[in-house]
Amino acid sequence: MNNKKRTPEIIVREGKPRAVILEIDEYEEILERLEDLEDLKMLREMRTSPLHFRKIEEFLREYNPGV
């Protein structure tokens, strides 16, 4: 097995870059990093908004798990 990473290939159409071909491992790593960034953004937003508490009875009246 070759551990050497290949350089991504750029597909050019009409003189402009249109697509990139890269190793599946690199693509999956990019997706994971994007997901992590989205999670961090959501956490930051959650930390800046005020907390709202409800009584458990109120929550249970609204919650329908469809069991």
MODELLER restraints for C-alpha pairs under 7 A, 6 or more apart:
rsr = mdl.restraints
at = mdl.atoms
rsr.add(forms.Gaussian(group=physical.xy_distance, feature=features.Distance(at['CA:8:A'], at['CA:20:A']), mean=6.43, stdev=0.5))
rsr.add(forms.Gaussian(group=physical.xy_distance, feature=features.Distance(at['CA:8:A'], at['CA:21:A']), mean=5.55, stdev=0.5))
rsr.add(forms.Gaussian(group=physical.xy_distance, feature=features.Distance(at['CA:8:A'], at['CA:22:A']), mean=4.64, stdev=0.5))
rsr.add(forms.Gaussian(group=physical.xy_distance, feature=features.Distance(at['CA:9:A'], at['CA:20:A']), mean=5.53, stdev=0.5))
rsr.add(forms.Gaussian(group=physical.xy_distance, feature=features.Distance(at['CA:9:A'], at['CA:21:A']), mean=4.98, stdev=0.5))
rsr.add(forms.Gaussian(group=physical.xy_distance, feature=features.Distance(at['CA:9:A'], at['CA:22:A']), mean=6.57, stdev=0.5))
rsr.add(forms.Gaussian(group=physical.xy_distance, feature=features.Distance(at['CA:10:A'], at['CA:17:A']), mean=6.39, stdev=0.5))
rsr.add(forms.Gaussian(group=physical.xy_distance, feature=features.Distance(at['CA:10:A'], at['CA:19:A']), mean=5.87, stdev=0.5))
rsr.add(forms.Gaussian(group=physical.xy_distance, feature=features.Distance(at['CA:10:A'], at['CA:20:A']), mean=4.54, stdev=0.5))
rsr.add(forms.Gaussian(group=physical.xy_distance, feature=features.Distance(at['CA:10:A'], at['CA:21:A']), mean=6.43, stdev=0.5))
rsr.add(forms.Gaussian(group=physical.xy_distance, feature=features.Distance(at['CA:11:A'], at['CA:17:A']), mean=5.76, stdev=0.5))
rsr.add(forms.Gaussian(group=physical.xy_distance, feature=features.Distance(at['CA:11:A'], at['CA:18:A']), mean=5.66, stdev=0.5))
rsr.add(forms.Gaussian(group=physical.xy_distance, feature=features.Distance(at['CA:11:A'], at['CA:19:A']), mean=5.01, stdev=0.5))
rsr.add(forms.Gaussian(group=physical.xy_distance, feature=features.Distance(at['CA:11:A'], at['CA:20:A']), mean=5.94, stdev=0.5))
rsr.add(forms.Gaussian(group=physical.xy_distance, feature=features.Distance(at['CA:12:A'], at['CA:18:A']), mean=5.54, stdev=0.5))
